[in-house]
Amino acid sequence: MAAPPKYAKGPRPDTFARQLPHDRHSRARGNPSPDAPTLLLRITLGDMPLEDAFQVEAPYGSDTTLGGLLDATFPLEPLEQRHVKRLLDARANPDLPDVYDALVELLDDWRERRCDLRFYVNHGPELTLDARVGCWLAERGGAPRLLDLVMEQVPTPLEYAVHRGYAADATAILRWLEETAVLFFLRRRPGSARLHTAGNDALDGAIRRLEDQGRVSAHETGVEVTPQGERHVEQLLAEAESYAAAYDIFSDVLPGPPAGPHRFGAGRGVDLRVAVYEAEGVDPLRAVFLLRAYDSSLEEAAGDDWTRAATDPDFYRDLLAPVTDREEIDAVALEAVIDDGFAIMEQAGAGRPQPE
């Protein structure tokens, strides 16, 4: 049975159009020709009501994808943006130009990977950027067909950690990630003692901060971890091991009714560890990162060029994706899952972790 649509605002359309415009209306890369049919693009954000939606008519061809439609409707160039704004029906809704500017800013943040966006058809499925929009148009009785799009903003892991109060700002988190990753890489990668930071200002900054903390020693022949740095790494690995011991049972859960019972370790459940971390007062970004270092997936993700990865914000965005890209579960069910999971651990002789 198909999962119900995530968003169901207003009346459900009788059907979605499955007929695409003729190929003659498409040009290179799926851009529609000037005589192509138009669709009405309606966009709401998350749970925004339909009466507050942004909408504009846009041409489309047989190969027009969601990504192509968004690029054409919200282009990067200000001159092209002004052309789109002239198409808005500001007489019917004087707020449309301001809403358009806000959407341009949001999509710019998304393109620059400062946030994540997910795209859903209202009363339909989630769409990928390569989905052909002509397959998801609602009939409107002779008027241009409707692409009823819901955009959901998902914060990046660093933004989420700041929003939840785990750190003062994203810069502080990124510095901690850089310093900790550099320590792990210096300790584990052969030849790292001969590391030179010339030409990599971010890496040089991380090394200097670690040197100020007494955790590395930089000299003419390279950089090496000090005994104090070694002890710090061992403490971090012990912390990661404690997270694994306490919470790995929640990595494979088949939730039952809200009050339980729930199945653990069935091999086909969902990973609820991040939700459990938060419920138990554990910083999820810190836990996910340290576990990545503990199981060596930090090194695997960095590949051969760890000196670049260690100071690349996008590297951490992808590495820490589970912090925000995770299964959601309501509070009542989560509480029951946690109680059942720790009860199983207690029966096995491992008690519930105690707050420090």
QUIUR-V312346 format. One record per pair of residues at least 12 apart in sequence whose C-alpha atoms are under 10 Angstrom apart, sorted by the first residue. I is the first residue (numbers start at 1). J is the second residue. D is the distance in Angstrom with one decimal. If there is no record, write none. Layout:
I & J & D
I & J & D
This chain:
2 & 125 & 9.8
3 & 124 & 9.9
3 & 125 & 8.8
4 & 123 & 8.3
4 & 124 & 8.2
4 & 125 & 8.4
5 & 120 & 8.5
5 & 121 & 8.2
5 & 122 & 7.5
5 & 123 & 5.4
5 & 124 & 5.2
5 & 125 & 5.8
5 & 126 & 8.2
6 & 46 & 9.9
6 & 120 & 7.7
6 & 121 & 8.8
6 & 122 & 7.9
6 & 123 & 7.5
6 & 124 & 7.7
6 & 125 & 7.4
6 & 126 & 8.1
6 & 150 & 9.6
7 & 46 & 8.2
7 & 47 & 8.0
7 & 120 & 7.5
7 & 121 & 7.6
7 & 122 & 5.3
7 & 123 & 5.8
7 & 124 & 7.5
7 & 125 & 8.7
7 & 126 & 9.6
7 & 149 & 9.6
7 & 150 & 7.6
8 & 47 & 9.6
8 & 121 & 8.9
8 & 122 & 5.6
8 & 123 & 4.6
8 & 124 & 7.9
8 & 150 & 9.8
9 & 44 & 9.9
9 & 47 & 8.5
9 & 48 & 9.1
9 & 49 & 7.3
9 & 50 & 6.9
9 & 122 & 6.5
9 & 123 & 7.2
9 & 148 & 9.7
9 & 150 & 9.6
10 & 49 & 8.7
10 & 50 & 7.4
10 & 51 & 9.9
10 & 122 & 8.8
10 & 123 & 8.9
11 & 122 & 9.9
11 & 123 & 8.8
12 & 122 & 8.3
12 & 123 & 6.2
12 & 124 & 9.3
12 & 138 & 9.3
13 & 122 & 9.3
13 & 123 & 7.8
13 & 124 & 9.8
13 & 137 & 9.4
13 & 138 & 6.0
13 & 139 & 7.4
13 & 140 & 8.8
13 & 146 & 9.8
14 & 138 & 7.8
14 & 139 & 8.0
14 & 140 & 9.9
15 & 136 & 9.0
15 & 137 & 8.5
15 & 138 & 6.4
15 & 139 & 7.2
16 & 123 & 9.9
16 & 124 & 9.0
16 & 134 & 9.1
16 & 135 & 6.9
16 & 136 & 5.4
16 & 137 & 5.3
16 & 138 & 4.8
16 & 139 & 6.9
16 & 145 & 9.4
16 & 146 & 9.2
16 & 147 & 9.4
17 & 133 & 9.7
17 & 134 & 7.0
17 & 135 & 5.7
17 & 136 & 6.0
17 & 137 & 5.1
17 & 138 & 6.0
17 & 139 & 6.8
17 & 145 & 8.3
17 & 146 & 9.5
18 & 133 & 9.8
18 & 134 & 6.9
18 & 135 & 4.7
18 & 136 & 7.0
18 & 137 & 7.8
18 & 138 & 9.6
19 & 62 & 8.9
19 & 134 & 6.9
19 & 135 & 6.7
19 & 136 & 9.4
19 & 137 & 9.2
20 & 60 & 9.3
20 & 61 & 7.5
20 & 62 & 5.2
20 & 63 & 8.4
20 & 64 & 9.6
20 & 132 & 8.7
20 & 133 & 8.7
20 & 134 & 5.2
20 & 135 & 6.7
20 & 136 & 9.8
20 & 137 & 9.6
21 & 36 & 7.8
21 & 37 & 7.4
21 & 38 & 9.9
21 & 60 & 7.8
21 & 61 & 5.6
21 & 62 & 4.9
21 & 63 & 8.6
21 & 64 & 9.6
21 & 134 & 7.4
21 & 135 & 10.0
22 & 36 & 8.9
22 & 37 & 9.7
22 & 61 & 7.3
22 & 62 & 6.1
22 & 63 & 9.5
23 & 36 & 9.8
23 & 61 & 7.0
23 & 62 & 5.6
23 & 63 & 7.8
24 & 36 & 8.4
24 & 61 & 8.2
24 & 62 & 8.4
25 & 37 & 7.9
25 & 59 & 9.3
25 & 60 & 7.7
25 & 61 & 5.1
25 & 62 & 6.9
25 & 63 & 9.0
25 & 64 & 9.8
26 & 60 & 7.8
26 & 61 & 4.7
26 & 62 & 6.0
26 & 63 & 6.4
26 & 64 & 7.6
27 & 61 & 8.0
27 & 62 & 9.3
27 & 63 & 8.4
27 & 64 & 9.4
28 & 63 & 9.2
29 & 63 & 7.6
29 & 64 & 8.0
29 & 65 & 9.3
29 & 68 & 8.3
30 & 60 & 8.4
30 & 61 & 6.6
30 & 62 & 7.2
30 & 63 & 4.5
30 & 64 & 4.8
30 & 65 & 7.2
30 & 68 & 7.4
30 & 69 & 9.4
30 & 132 & 9.6
31 & 59 & 8.8
31 & 60 & 7.3
31 & 61 & 6.8
31 & 62 & 9.1
31 & 63 & 7.5
31 & 64 & 6.3
31 & 65 & 9.0
31 & 68 & 7.3
31 & 69 & 8.5
31 & 72 & 8.6
32 & 58 & 9.5
32 & 59 & 6.2
32 & 60 & 5.0
32 & 61 & 4.6
32 & 62 & 8.0
32 & 63 & 8.2
32 & 64 & 7.0
32 & 68 & 9.8
32 & 69 & 9.6
32 & 72 & 10.0
33 & 59 & 7.9
33 & 60 & 8.0
33 & 61 & 7.3
34 & 59 & 7.8
34 & 60 & 9.4
34 & 61 & 10.0
35 & 59 & 8.2
35 & 60 & 9.6
35 & 61 & 9.7
36 & 58 & 9.4
36 & 59 & 5.7
36 & 60 & 6.1
36 & 61 & 6.2
36 & 62 & 9.4
37 & 57 & 9.9
37 & 58 & 8.4
37 & 59 & 5.6
37 & 60 & 6.2
37 & 61 & 7.4
37 & 144 & 8.0
37 & 145 & 9.3
38 & 56 & 9.9
38 & 57 & 6.2
38 & 58 & 5.2
38 & 59 & 4.0
38 & 60 & 5.9
38 & 61 & 8.7
38 & 143 & 9.5
38 & 144 & 6.0
38 & 145 & 7.6
38 & 146 & 9.4
39 & 56 & 8.4
39 & 57 & 5.5
39 & 58 & 5.5
39 & 59 & 6.2
39 & 60 & 6.9
39 & 133 & 9.5
39 & 134 & 8.8
39 & 137 & 7.9
39 & 138 & 9.6
39 & 143 & 8.7
39 & 144 & 5.0
39 & 145 & 5.0
39 & 146 & 5.8
39 & 147 & 6.8
40 & 55 & 6.7
40 & 56 & 5.8
40 & 57 & 4.4
40 & 58 & 6.4
40 & 59 & 8.8
40 & 137 & 8.9
40 & 138 & 9.6
40 & 140 & 9.8
40 & 143 & 8.8
40 & 144 & 5.9
40 & 145 & 6.0
40 & 146 & 4.8
40 & 147 & 6.1
40 & 148 & 8.1
41 & 53 & 9.8
41 & 54 & 8.0
41 & 55 & 5.3
41 & 56 & 5.4
41 & 57 & 6.0
41 & 58 & 6.8
41 & 59 & 9.8
41 & 69 & 9.3
41 & 70 & 9.8
41 & 73 & 9.3
41 & 137 & 9.4
41 & 144 & 9.5
41 & 145 & 8.7
41 & 146 & 6.1
41 & 147 & 5.0
41 & 148 & 6.4
41 & 149 & 7.3
42 & 54 & 5.6
42 & 55 & 4.3
42 & 56 & 6.8
42 & 57 & 8.7
42 & 122 & 9.8
42 & 146 & 7.1
42 & 147 & 6.1
42 & 148 & 5.0
42 & 149 & 5.9
42 & 150 & 8.2
43 & 55 & 6.3
43 & 56 & 9.1
43 & 103 & 9.4
43 & 119 & 9.8
43 & 120 & 9.9
43 & 121 & 9.6
43 & 122 & 9.4
43 & 147 & 8.4
43 & 148 & 6.3
43 & 149 & 4.9
43 & 150 & 5.6
43 & 151 & 7.0
44 & 120 & 10.0
44 & 122 & 9.2
44 & 148 & 8.2
44 & 149 & 6.6
44 & 150 & 5.0
44 & 151 & 6.3
44 & 152 & 8.7
45 & 103 & 9.5
45 & 119 & 9.5
45 & 149 & 8.6
45 & 150 & 5.6
45 & 151 & 4.9
45 & 152 & 5.8
45 & 153 & 7.7
46 & 118 & 9.7
46 & 119 & 9.7
46 & 120 & 9.5
46 & 149 & 10.0
46 & 150 & 6.2
46 & 151 & 6.0
46 & 152 & 5.0
46 & 153 & 7.5
47 & 150 & 8.5
47 & 151 & 9.5
47 & 152 & 8.7
48 & 150 & 8.9
48 & 151 & 9.8
50 & 148 & 9.5
50 & 150 & 9.8
52 & 93 & 9.4
52 & 95 & 9.3
52 & 96 & 9.4
52 & 99 & 9.4
53 & 93 & 10.0
53 & 96 & 8.7
53 & 99 & 8.7
53 & 148 & 9.6
53 & 149 & 9.7
53 & 150 & 9.5
54 & 88 & 9.3
54 & 93 & 9.2
54 & 95 & 9.0
54 & 96 & 6.3
54 & 97 & 9.1
54 & 98 & 9.8
54 & 99 & 6.6
54 & 100 & 7.2
54 & 103 & 8.9
54 & 149 & 9.9
55 & 88 & 7.7
55 & 89 & 8.6
55 & 93 & 9.8
55 & 96 & 7.9
55 & 99 & 9.6
55 & 100 & 9.0
55 & 146 & 9.7
55 & 147 & 9.6
55 & 148 & 9.2
55 & 149 & 9.9
56 & 73 & 8.6
56 & 84 & 8.6
56 & 85 & 9.0
56 & 87 & 7.0
56 & 88 & 5.9
56 & 89 & 7.6
56 & 96 & 9.1
56 & 100 & 9.7
57 & 73 & 9.4
57 & 84 & 9.6
57 & 87 & 7.6
57 & 88 & 8.1
57 & 89 & 9.5
57 & 144 & 7.9
57 & 145 & 9.5
57 & 146 & 9.1
57 & 147 & 9.9
58 & 72 & 8.6
58 & 73 & 7.5
58 & 84 & 9.2
58 & 87 & 9.0
58 & 144 & 9.4
59 & 72 & 9.5
59 & 73 & 9.8
59 & 144 & 9.9
60 & 132 & 9.7
60 & 133 & 8.1
60 & 134 & 7.7
61 & 132 & 9.2
61 & 133 & 8.9
61 & 134 & 7.7
62 & 132 & 7.6
62 & 133 & 8.6
62 & 134 & 6.8
62 & 135 & 9.4
63 & 130 & 9.5
63 & 131 & 9.2
63 & 132 & 6.3
63 & 133 & 8.3
63 & 134 & 8.2
64 & 130 & 8.7
64 & 131 & 8.3
64 & 132 & 5.7
64 & 133 & 6.3
64 & 134 & 7.4
65 & 127 & 9.9
65 & 128 & 8.9
65 & 129 & 6.5
65 & 130 & 5.2
65 & 131 & 5.3
65 & 132 & 4.3
65 & 133 & 5.5
65 & 134 & 8.2
65 & 135 & 9.9
66 & 119 & 9.0
66 & 127 & 7.8
66 & 128 & 7.3
66 & 129 & 5.0
66 & 130 & 6.1
66 & 131 & 5.7
66 & 132 & 6.2
66 & 133 & 5.7
66 & 134 & 9.3
66 & 149 & 9.9
67 & 127 & 9.9
67 & 128 & 8.1
67 & 129 & 4.5
67 & 130 & 6.2
67 & 131 & 8.0
67 & 132 & 9.0
67 & 133 & 9.3
68 & 129 & 7.9
68 & 130 & 8.2
68 & 131 & 9.7
68 & 132 & 9.3
68 & 133 & 9.5
69 & 129 & 9.3
69 & 132 & 9.5
69 & 133 & 8.1
70 & 104 & 9.9
70 & 107 & 8.8
70 & 129 & 9.0
71 & 107 & 9.4
72 & 84 & 8.7
73 & 85 & 9.4
73 & 100 & 9.6
73 & 104 & 9.1
74 & 100 & 8.3
74 & 101 & 9.1
74 & 103 & 7.8
74 & 104 & 5.8
74 & 105 & 9.3
74 & 107 & 7.7
74 & 108 & 8.9
75 & 104 & 7.9
75 & 107 & 9.4
75 & 108 & 9.3
76 & 104 & 8.3
76 & 105 & 10.0
76 & 107 & 9.4
76 & 108 & 7.8
76 & 111 & 9.9
81 & 100 & 9.1
81 & 101 & 8.8
81 & 104 & 8.5
82 & 97 & 9.7
84 & 97 & 9.6
84 & 100 & 9.2
85 & 97 & 6.3
85 & 98 & 9.7
85 & 100 & 7.5
85 & 101 & 9.0
88 & 100 & 9.0
106 & 153 & 8.7
107 & 153 & 9.9
110 & 153 & 8.9
110 & 154 & 9.7
110 & 155 & 9.7
110 & 156 & 9.9
112 & 314 & 9.8
113 & 155 & 9.8
113 & 156 & 8.0
113 & 313 & 9.4
113 & 314 & 7.5
113 & 317 & 8.5
114 & 154 & 9.9
114 & 155 & 7.8
114 & 156 & 6.6
114 & 157 & 9.9
114 & 158 & 9.4
114 & 159 & 8.3
114 & 313 & 9.7
114 & 314 & 9.2
114 & 317 & 9.2
115 & 153 & 7.0
115 & 154 & 6.2
115 & 155 & 4.9
115 & 156 & 5.1
115 & 157 & 8.9
115 & 158 & 9.7
115 & 159 & 8.1
115 & 160 & 9.8
115 & 317 & 9.6
116 & 152 & 8.3
116 & 153 & 5.9
116 & 154 & 4.9
116 & 155 & 5.9
116 & 156 & 6.4
116 & 157 & 9.8
116 & 324 & 9.6
116 & 325 & 9.7
117 & 151 & 6.5
117 & 152 & 5.6
117 & 153 & 4.7
117 & 154 & 5.8
117 & 155 & 8.4
117 & 156 & 9.9
118 & 150 & 8.3
118 & 151 & 5.8
118 & 152 & 5.1
118 & 153 & 6.5
118 & 154 & 7.4
119 & 149 & 6.8
119 & 150 & 5.8
119 & 151 & 4.8
119 & 152 & 6.4
119 & 153 & 9.0
120 & 148 & 8.4
120 & 149 & 5.8
120 & 150 & 5.0
120 & 151 & 6.4
120 & 152 & 7.9
121 & 133 & 9.9
121 & 136 & 7.3
121 & 137 & 9.1
121 & 147 & 7.4
121 & 148 & 5.8
121 & 149 & 4.9
121 & 150 & 6.1
121 & 151 & 8.9
122 & 136 & 9.7
122 & 138 & 10.0
122 & 147 & 8.6
122 & 148 & 5.5
122 & 149 & 5.9
122 & 150 & 6.1
122 & 151 & 9.7
123 & 148 & 8.6
123 & 149 & 9.5
123 & 150 & 9.7
124 & 136 & 8.1
124 & 148 & 9.2
124 & 149 & 9.3
124 & 150 & 9.9
126 & 149 & 9.5
126 & 150 & 9.1
126 & 151 & 9.7
127 & 149 & 9.3
127 & 150 & 10.0
133 & 147 & 7.4
134 & 146 & 9.7
134 & 147 & 8.4
135 & 147 & 9.4
136 & 148 & 8.4
136 & 149 & 9.6
137 & 149 & 9.9
154 & 324 & 7.2
154 & 325 & 8.2
155 & 323 & 9.8
155 & 324 & 7.1
155 & 325 & 9.5
156 & 314 & 9.9
156 & 316 & 9.7
156 & 317 & 6.5
156 & 318 & 9.1
156 & 320 & 8.8
156 & 321 & 7.7
156 & 323 & 8.5
156 & 324 & 6.9
156 & 325 & 9.2
157 & 170 & 9.4
157 & 284 & 9.3
157 & 285 & 7.0
157 & 316 & 8.4
157 & 317 & 6.3
157 & 318 & 8.8
157 & 319 & 9.4
157 & 320 & 6.3
157 & 321 & 6.4
157 & 322 & 8.2
157 & 323 & 5.7
157 & 324 & 5.9
157 & 325 & 8.8
158 & 170 & 5.6
158 & 171 & 8.8
158 & 172 & 9.7
158 & 173 & 6.9
158 & 174 & 7.8
158 & 285 & 7.8
158 & 313 & 9.4
158 & 316 & 8.6
158 & 317 & 7.5
158 & 320 & 8.7
158 & 321 & 9.8
158 & 323 & 9.0
158 & 324 & 9.5
159 & 173 & 9.6
159 & 317 & 10.0
159 & 324 & 9.8
160 & 284 & 9.9
160 & 285 & 8.9
160 & 323 & 8.1
160 & 324 & 7.3
161 & 173 & 8.4
161 & 283 & 8.0
161 & 284 & 8.0
161 & 285 & 6.7
161 & 286 & 9.3
161 & 323 & 8.7
161 & 324 & 9.5
164 & 278 & 9.6
164 & 283 & 9.2
165 & 283 & 9.4
166 & 282 & 9.4
166 & 283 & 6.4
166 & 284 & 8.8
166 & 285 & 8.5
166 & 286 & 9.1
167 & 283 & 9.5
173 & 285 & 9.2
173 & 286 & 9.3
174 & 310 & 9.9
174 & 311 & 8.3
174 & 312 & 9.2
174 & 313 & 7.3
174 & 316 & 8.3
175 & 202 & 9.6
175 & 205 & 9.3
175 & 206 & 7.3
175 & 209 & 9.1
175 & 311 & 8.6
176 & 206 & 9.0
176 & 286 & 9.7
177 & 206 & 9.7
177 & 285 & 9.9
177 & 286 & 8.9
177 & 289 & 8.1
177 & 290 & 9.7
177 & 310 & 8.0
177 & 311 & 8.5
177 & 313 & 9.4
177 & 316 & 7.9
178 & 202 & 8.8
178 & 203 & 8.0
178 & 205 & 9.5
178 & 206 & 6.4
178 & 207 & 9.2
178 & 210 & 9.9
178 & 309 & 9.1
178 & 310 & 5.6
178 & 311 & 5.7
178 & 312 & 8.5
178 & 313 & 9.1
178 & 316 & 9.2
179 & 203 & 8.9
179 & 205 & 9.2
179 & 206 & 5.5
179 & 207 & 7.3
179 & 208 & 9.6
179 & 209 & 7.6
179 & 210 & 6.5
179 & 215 & 9.7
179 & 310 & 8.3
179 & 311 & 8.9
180 & 206 & 9.1
180 & 210 & 8.9
180 & 229 & 9.9
180 & 232 & 9.4
180 & 233 & 8.2
180 & 236 & 9.1
180 & 289 & 9.5
180 & 290 & 9.1
180 & 293 & 9.3
180 & 310 & 9.0
181 & 206 & 9.7
181 & 289 & 9.2
181 & 290 & 9.4
181 & 293 & 7.9
181 & 298 & 8.1
181 & 299 & 9.1
181 & 306 & 9.1
181 & 307 & 9.8
181 & 309 & 9.2
181 & 310 & 6.0
181 & 311 & 8.8
182 & 203 & 8.3
182 & 206 & 7.6
182 & 207 & 7.7
182 & 210 & 8.9
182 & 216 & 9.8
182 & 225 & 9.7
182 & 306 & 8.5
182 & 307 & 8.0
182 & 309 & 9.7
182 & 310 & 6.3
182 & 311 & 8.7
183 & 206 & 9.6
183 & 207 & 9.0
183 & 210 & 8.3
183 & 215 & 8.0
183 & 216 & 7.9
183 & 224 & 9.0
183 & 225 & 7.0
183 & 226 & 9.9
183 & 229 & 7.4
183 & 230 & 8.5
183 & 232 & 9.1
183 & 233 & 7.3
183 & 310 & 9.9
184 & 225 & 9.3
184 & 229 & 9.7
184 & 230 & 9.3
184 & 233 & 7.1
184 & 236 & 9.9
184 & 237 & 9.9
184 & 293 & 7.5
184 & 294 & 9.6
184 & 296 & 9.7
184 & 298 & 9.0
184 & 299 & 8.7
185 & 225 & 10.0
185 & 293 & 9.5
185 & 298 & 9.1
185 & 299 & 7.4
185 & 302 & 9.6
185 & 306 & 7.4
185 & 307 & 8.6
185 & 310 & 8.6
186 & 216 & 9.0
186 & 223 & 7.9
186 & 224 & 6.7
186 & 225 & 6.7
186 & 306 & 9.7
186 & 307 & 9.8
187 & 224 & 7.8
187 & 225 & 6.6
187 & 226 & 9.8
187 & 229 & 9.2
187 & 230 & 7.9
187 & 233 & 8.7
188 & 296 & 9.8
188 & 299 & 8.9
189 & 299 & 8.9
189 & 304 & 9.8
189 & 306 & 9.2
191 & 222 & 9.5
191 & 223 & 9.9
191 & 224 & 9.9
192 & 222 & 7.8
192 & 223 & 7.2
192 & 224 & 7.4
192 & 225 & 9.7
192 & 307 & 9.7
193 & 217 & 9.6
193 & 218 & 9.0
193 & 219 & 9.6
193 & 221 & 7.7
193 & 222 & 5.3
193 & 223 & 4.9
193 & 224 & 4.9
193 & 225 & 8.1
194 & 218 & 9.8
194 & 219 & 9.4
194 & 220 & 9.0
194 & 221 & 5.8
194 & 222 & 4.2
194 & 223 & 6.3
194 & 224 & 8.1
195 & 218 & 9.2
195 & 219 & 9.9
195 & 220 & 9.9
195 & 221 & 7.8
195 & 222 & 4.8
195 & 223 & 5.8
195 & 224 & 8.4
195 & 307 & 9.0
196 & 218 & 9.3
196 & 219 & 9.6
196 & 220 & 8.8
196 & 221 & 8.0
196 & 222 & 5.7
196 & 223 & 7.5
196 & 307 & 9.7
197 & 222 & 8.6
197 & 223 & 9.3
197 & 307 & 8.5
200 & 307 & 8.4
200 & 308 & 8.2
200 & 311 & 9.0
201 & 311 & 9.4
202 & 307 & 9.6
202 & 308 & 9.1
202 & 310 & 9.0
202 & 311 & 6.0
202 & 312 & 8.8
203 & 307 & 7.0
203 & 308 & 8.0
203 & 309 & 9.7
203 & 310 & 7.5
203 & 311 & 6.1
203 & 312 & 9.6
204 & 311 & 9.8
205 & 311 & 9.6
206 & 310 & 9.2
206 & 311 & 8.2
207 & 223 & 8.2
207 & 224 & 9.9
210 & 225 & 9.2
210 & 226 & 10.0
210 & 229 & 8.5
211 & 223 & 9.4
211 & 224 & 9.8
211 & 225 & 9.2
211 & 226 & 9.1
211 & 229 & 9.5
213 & 228 & 9.0
213 & 229 & 8.7
214 & 226 & 7.1
214 & 227 & 8.9
214 & 228 & 6.6
214 & 229 & 7.0
215 & 227 & 7.4
215 & 228 & 5.4
215 & 229 & 3.8
215 & 230 & 7.5
215 & 231 & 8.9
215 & 232 & 7.8
215 & 233 & 9.4
216 & 228 & 8.1
216 & 229 & 6.3
216 & 230 & 9.1
217 & 229 & 9.4
236 & 290 & 7.0
236 & 291 & 9.5
236 & 293 & 9.2
236 & 294 & 8.7
237 & 290 & 7.1
237 & 291 & 8.2
237 & 293 & 7.9
237 & 294 & 6.0
237 & 295 & 9.7
238 & 290 & 9.6
238 & 294 & 8.9
239 & 287 & 8.5
239 & 290 & 7.8
239 & 291 & 8.9
239 & 294 & 9.4
240 & 286 & 9.1
240 & 287 & 6.7
240 & 288 & 8.6
240 & 289 & 8.8
240 & 290 & 5.3
240 & 291 & 5.3
240 & 292 & 8.7
240 & 293 & 8.2
240 & 294 & 6.3
240 & 295 & 9.2
241 & 287 & 10.0
241 & 290 & 8.8
241 & 291 & 7.6
241 & 294 & 7.3
241 & 295 & 9.5
242 & 287 & 9.8
242 & 291 & 9.7
242 & 353 & 8.7
243 & 273 & 9.7
243 & 277 & 8.9
243 & 282 & 9.2
243 & 287 & 6.9
243 & 288 & 9.2
243 & 290 & 8.9
243 & 291 & 7.7
243 & 353 & 9.1
244 & 273 & 9.8
244 & 287 & 9.2
244 & 291 & 7.4
244 & 294 & 9.3
244 & 295 & 9.9
245 & 345 & 9.8
245 & 350 & 8.7
245 & 353 & 9.2
246 & 277 & 9.9
246 & 341 & 9.8
246 & 342 & 8.5
246 & 345 & 8.5
246 & 350 & 8.2
246 & 351 & 8.4
246 & 352 & 7.2
246 & 353 & 6.3
246 & 354 & 10.0
247 & 272 & 9.2
247 & 273 & 6.4
247 & 274 & 9.3
247 & 276 & 7.7
247 & 277 & 7.9
247 & 338 & 9.5
247 & 341 & 8.7
247 & 342 & 8.9
247 & 345 & 9.8
247 & 352 & 9.4
247 & 353 & 9.1
248 & 265 & 9.6
248 & 271 & 9.1
248 & 272 & 9.4
248 & 273 & 7.1
248 & 341 & 9.8
249 & 264 & 6.8
249 & 265 & 7.1
249 & 271 & 9.3
249 & 272 & 9.2
249 & 273 & 8.3
249 & 338 & 9.6
249 & 341 & 6.6
249 & 342 & 8.5
249 & 344 & 9.0
249 & 345 & 8.2
250 & 263 & 9.9
250 & 264 & 7.1
250 & 265 & 8.3
250 & 269 & 9.3
250 & 270 & 8.3
250 & 271 & 6.3
250 & 272 & 5.5
250 & 273 & 5.3
250 & 274 & 9.0
250 & 275 & 9.3
250 & 276 & 7.6
250 & 277 & 9.9
250 & 337 & 8.2
250 & 338 & 8.0
250 & 341 & 7.0
250 & 342 & 9.5
251 & 264 & 8.3
251 & 265 & 7.8
251 & 267 & 9.7
251 & 269 & 7.9
251 & 270 & 6.7
251 & 271 & 4.1
251 & 272 & 5.8
251 & 273 & 5.6
251 & 274 & 9.1
251 & 276 & 9.9
252 & 264 & 5.8
252 & 265 & 5.1
252 & 266 & 6.8
252 & 267 & 6.5
252 & 268 & 6.9
252 & 269 & 4.6
252 & 270 & 5.1
252 & 271 & 5.2
252 & 272 & 7.4
252 & 273 & 8.8
253 & 265 & 6.4
253 & 266 & 7.3
253 & 267 & 8.5
253 & 268 & 7.8
253 & 269 & 4.4
253 & 270 & 5.2
253 & 271 & 6.4
253 & 272 & 7.0
253 & 273 & 9.5
253 & 337 & 8.2
253 & 341 & 9.1
254 & 266 & 7.4
254 & 267 & 9.0
254 & 268 & 7.3
254 & 269 & 4.5
254 & 270 & 6.4
254 & 271 & 9.2
254 & 272 & 9.8
254 & 337 & 9.3
255 & 269 & 7.8
255 & 270 & 8.3
255 & 272 & 9.8
255 & 329 & 8.9
255 & 333 & 7.7
255 & 334 & 8.8
255 & 336 & 9.3
255 & 337 & 7.2
256 & 333 & 8.3
256 & 336 & 9.6
256 & 337 & 8.9
257 & 332 & 10.0
257 & 333 & 7.4
257 & 336 & 9.4
258 & 329 & 9.4
258 & 330 & 8.2
258 & 331 & 9.0
258 & 332 & 6.2
258 & 333 & 4.3
258 & 334 & 8.0
258 & 335 & 8.9
258 & 336 & 7.1
258 & 337 & 8.7
259 & 332 & 7.1
259 & 333 & 6.0
259 & 334 & 9.1
259 & 335 & 8.5
259 & 336 & 5.7
259 & 337 & 8.3
259 & 340 & 9.8
260 & 332 & 9.8
260 & 333 & 7.3
260 & 334 & 9.7
260 & 335 & 9.7
260 & 336 & 6.1
260 & 337 & 7.1
260 & 339 & 9.6
260 & 340 & 7.9
261 & 333 & 9.8
261 & 336 & 7.9
261 & 337 & 7.9
261 & 340 & 7.4
262 & 333 & 9.3
262 & 336 & 8.1
262 & 337 & 6.4
262 & 338 & 9.7
262 & 340 & 7.1
262 & 341 & 8.4
263 & 337 & 8.8
263 & 340 & 8.9
263 & 341 & 8.9
264 & 337 & 9.2
264 & 340 & 9.1
264 & 341 & 7.5
264 & 344 & 9.1
270 & 326 & 9.0
270 & 327 & 6.9
270 & 328 & 9.7
271 & 322 & 9.4
271 & 326 & 7.5
271 & 327 & 6.8
271 & 328 & 9.7
272 & 326 & 7.5
272 & 327 & 6.5
272 & 328 & 8.0
272 & 329 & 8.3
272 & 334 & 8.6
272 & 337 & 9.1
272 & 338 & 9.6
273 & 287 & 9.7
273 & 288 & 9.3
273 & 322 & 9.3
273 & 323 & 9.5
273 & 326 & 9.1
273 & 327 & 9.4
273 & 338 & 9.9
274 & 287 & 8.5
274 & 288 & 8.0
274 & 322 & 7.4
274 & 323 & 6.3
274 & 324 & 8.6
274 & 325 & 9.7
274 & 326 & 7.5
274 & 327 & 8.8
274 & 328 & 9.8
275 & 323 & 8.8
275 & 324 & 9.8
275 & 326 & 8.2
275 & 327 & 8.1
275 & 328 & 7.6
275 & 329 & 8.0
275 & 330 & 9.9
275 & 331 & 9.6
275 & 334 & 7.9
275 & 338 & 9.8
276 & 334 & 7.5
276 & 335 & 8.7
276 & 337 & 8.9
276 & 338 & 7.0
279 & 331 & 9.0
279 & 334 & 8.4
279 & 335 & 8.3
279 & 338 & 8.8
280 & 338 & 9.1
280 & 353 & 9.1
280 & 354 & 9.6
280 & 355 & 8.5
281 & 355 & 8.2
282 & 355 & 9.1
283 & 323 & 9.8
284 & 320 & 9.4
284 & 322 & 9.1
284 & 323 & 6.3
284 & 324 & 9.5
285 & 320 & 6.9
285 & 321 & 9.3
285 & 322 & 8.8
285 & 323 & 6.1
285 & 324 & 9.3
286 & 320 & 9.3
286 & 323 & 9.6
287 & 320 & 9.8
287 & 323 & 9.4
288 & 319 & 8.8
288 & 320 & 6.6
288 & 321 & 9.1
288 & 322 & 7.6
288 & 323 & 7.2
289 & 316 & 8.7
289 & 319 & 7.7
289 & 320 & 6.6
289 & 322 & 9.9
289 & 323 & 9.5
292 & 319 & 8.0
292 & 320 & 8.7
297 & 319 & 8.7
298 & 310 & 9.7
298 & 315 & 9.8
298 & 316 & 9.5
298 & 319 & 7.5
298 & 320 & 10.0
301 & 315 & 8.2
301 & 316 & 9.7
301 & 318 & 9.1
301 & 319 & 7.3
302 & 315 & 7.7
302 & 316 & 9.8
302 & 319 & 9.3
338 & 352 & 9.8
339 & 352 & 9.4
